């Protein structure tokens, strides 16, 4: 699962935390792909300018600024890496969530990692945050990274949600693998229908990572999914496992 990881970076402290956690989880000898996305739609919004030429120049200047910021974000992200040896830095033009998902497919990645700005679940849905879109669309597992301890993040305390489904079994397998690898403490929570998300969020109060499965729902059905709710409400990082 962690032999190939795609991580979105945007220069924020949250994305640097995502890089550090991806670097921690990467299997020895694995590949870490840092992706900085330039959303060019930001350059073509209506601009107040005396002529079309002036508007075009402003759009070009904005594109160049976004390009500079993307390259800086990649450099800062690269400097935060401690363990990975096979690191690729990629700049892509396009919608952020779509670009990250397409990169994950091209890389045959087992995990996509993004930071969260902590806006909460409803804000994520309403605003179409990158994290929310990736949770709905990624074909692989997704790590939503939140700030860890001051001395650095490590999955020392893990909460895994189980409900008897195949998806939960896959998540439990991943959690047990992390438990062994990091000599972590694993807490298995049996979730009940209707209170699954609430129970997992409560159990994660003192945890470093919540691991749960995904039933692969998309669109309107996904808005009420347990994995989507936990990913946005848990106080710690959340790993949503897809695939066995």
Secondary structure as UniProt FT lines:
FT   STRAND          4..9
FT   HELIX           13..25
FT   TURN            28..29
FT   STRAND          31..38
FT   HELIX           40..43
FT   HELIX           52..79
FT   STRAND          86..93
FT   HELIX           96..107
FT   STRAND          111..115
FT   HELIX           121..127
FT   HELIX           130..137
FT   STRAND          141..145
FT   TURN            150..151
FT   STRAND          157..162
FT   HELIX           166..182
FT   STRAND          185..190
FT   TURN            193..195
FT   HELIX           196..203
FT   HELIX           204..206
FT   STRAND          209..213
FT   HELIX           219..224
FT   HELIX           226..233
FT   STRAND          237..241
//
